[in-house]
Amino acid sequence: MDKIHAAITGVGGYIPEYVLDNDELARMVDTNDEWIMARIGIKERHILNEEGLGPSYMARKAVKQLLRKTQTDPLSVDALILVTTTPDYGVPNTASIVIGQTGMQNAHGFDLNAACCGFLFAMEQAAAMIESGRYQKVVVCASEKMSSIIDYNDRSTCPLFGDGSAAVLVEPTTEDLGWKDSILRTDGKGLPYLVVKGGGSACTPSYYTIDNKLQYLHQEGRTVFKYAVTYMSDLSAQIVARNQLKGDALKWVIPHQANIRIIEAVANRLELPAEKVLINIQKYGNTSSATLPLVLWDFENKLKKGDNILLTAFGAGFTYGAAYLTWAYDPK
Ligand code: ACO
């Protein structure tokens, strides 16, 4: 019997309307466009600022677009992996809300939290489900309302992040396409350097957590920067070497969009020509787990059947990984 591969067969996305640009940020904290562009490379980010809306709202929009584009009956979807670090509620999971709002009631759904590396971890699960032969259609949707955990008085974190969502459909193919190889890791060293301390069960919400701003993301930027560059370049180099992806064999590289200097440092270490590296950080910022599928969504019209693509990401934990896939369809 032919081997079953797991291929991405469509992409949907949603970015909230409200644009928070660097000039507006400069009126909120002591910063300026020049500093942010030089150190981070983000011009603007989109914020979900309507009251009462969470990542399920953006995921619903992204999934509906995906189902429309791929002409997929929602009832034919077998599973939804909803990737988020910023769930709507502690209980229930965000996947259940999205399933209820998109008519995918024959699917089971679960949330996956691996911070900025979540999309890669979820794709690995989706690929294993499809390759097992037991699943025909798996939706992987990453959706993040990073603005809900950002302190807009802290100039060292608030320029970095934005909100957004993107979803992919994963289906079986017997062609030599789809998810080919991956190296995924979690080192367990990240807690002191990248953490939201308050609001979980270890430190439940209280006057203390609010007074000390523990509901917000705390990071040691320089440490995070160093680990991000080292881990993403090391694992990417291993994927490139063991799959002989040197030169023309590798068409595109999609790095996690955290900071333009991190992207450039990874590209330099891998000696990648700039035109192979797909970047949209300038307009969305770091949308955590949603950055990789948002790049696929933005550049979908450039991707051709047979293109080999390297993806790499790094996030809190620390979680990190690199993966290689062969794109399965031409621009429509
Ligand atoms: N505007 C102006 N000045 C600022 C700003 C700002 N927004 N933020 C910090 N500064 C100042 C600091 O106060 C400091 O001033 P000082 O020298 O007078 O004390 C100076 O700039 C340098 O600060 P550093 O923190 O040393 O600057 P650095 O070059 O490390 O850049 C940054 C900071 C951008 C956060 C960088 O460390 C970084 O990008 N780290 C990675 C963080 C990241 O990507 N996190 C995302 C989560 S994980 C992930 O997705 C990979």
Residues whose N, C-alpha, C, O or C-beta is under 5 A from the ligand:
A	BS01	ACO	D30 T31 N32 W35 R39 I40 C116 R155 S156 P159 G221 R222 V224 F225 A228 A258 N259 F314 G315
